[in-house]
Amino acid sequence: MTTGERIKQLRLAEGMTQEELGRKVGVKKSAIHKYESGMIINLKRDVIAKLAEALGTTGSYLIGLRDEEEIKKESTINNNDKLITNLYHELTPENQQKILELARLYIAGQANK
């Protein structure tokens, strides 16, 4: 899949028009059309970054360096990290220490396998 195809696919999945995406990125609708159709293939880094942000992805995905599955896995890991951190901070200091001790026991058990 080309960069243009990825941009179009993500834009449509977000329910955005070319004009709306252009506003978010700071370019005209015609530029988005050219990106999607492949008329412009060497996008500037700042444009790639703005497109990625507007489309909820990464520049690496847009230019084809990473696939969607890698992005999803990374996102899941990041969400789990945030969840664990939030839960940890809801605990009392005493219970935080218990969780740390339990985690160390699990890590030690993994090392023995």
N, C-alpha and C positions, 0 to 999 in steps of 0.2 A: 504494500500500500504506500502511495506517495504521501509526501507532507501535505499537499493540497487535499488529497482524499481524506486524510486524518482530520484536517481542520474542518472540512465540510461535514464529515460524520459527527464530530463532536459538537459542532454548531447546531446541527439539526437535532441531535439528542438533547441539547439544552433548550430547544425550541426558540432559537434566536434567528433573526433574519441577518443577512449580510450587513445591513445598515446598523443594526443593534451591536453586532460584533465590532464593526468599524468604530462606532462611538466609544466602546469600551477600550479599544486598542489605541485610538487616536488617529485612525486613518479613514479614508473615504470608503464607501461601499464598493467602488470600482477596484480599490486595492484588494479588498477581501475576495472579490470575484477573480482577480488575477492570481492571487495565492492559491485559491481552490482549483482553478482551471489549469494550473501549472505554467501560466505565462511568466510568472516570476518564481524562480526556483532558489535563488540565493538570497534568502531572507536575512536581514540584519539580526544580530543577537538580541538587541533590545526589543525588536518586533516579535521575535520568537518567544521571549520571556513574557511580553504583554499578552500575546495570543494564548500561551499556556495558562497564565493566570485567569484570563477571561473564560477559558474553556474548562478550567478545573483539572488540569493535567500538568505534565512537565514538558520542558523544552526537549528533553531526551526522547520522550515519546513522539512528539510532533515531528522531529526530524528522523525518526526511525531507528534510534540507537537502542531503545528499550521497547519491549512489547507491553501490551495492556495488562497481561497477567502479572508481570513484574511490578507494575504500578499498583495493582490491586493488592498484591501480597504486602508490598511496602506500606500501603495505606492501612491494611489490617493490623500490621505490626505496630504502626504508630498509634492507631486507635487503642490497641491493647495496652501499650505503654502508658497512654494518657489515663485509661481506665484504672490501671493498677496504681498509678501515682495518685489519682483522685481518691481512690478507696483508702490508700495508705494514710493520706492526710486527714481523713475523717476519723481515724483511730486515735485513741488516747496515746500518749507517749509510752505508757506501759505496754499496750497492745502492739504498738509499732515495733518495740523491741522483741516481742514474741514472734511477730511475723518475720523479722530479720533472722532470728535464731532458726525458725522453721525453714526459711529459704536456704540458709547455710547447710542444714541437715540434708535437704533435698539435693543440693549441689554436691555435697560429699558422697551421697548415695549414688549419684550419676557417675562420679569419678571411679567408683569401685566396680562398675559394670563393664 
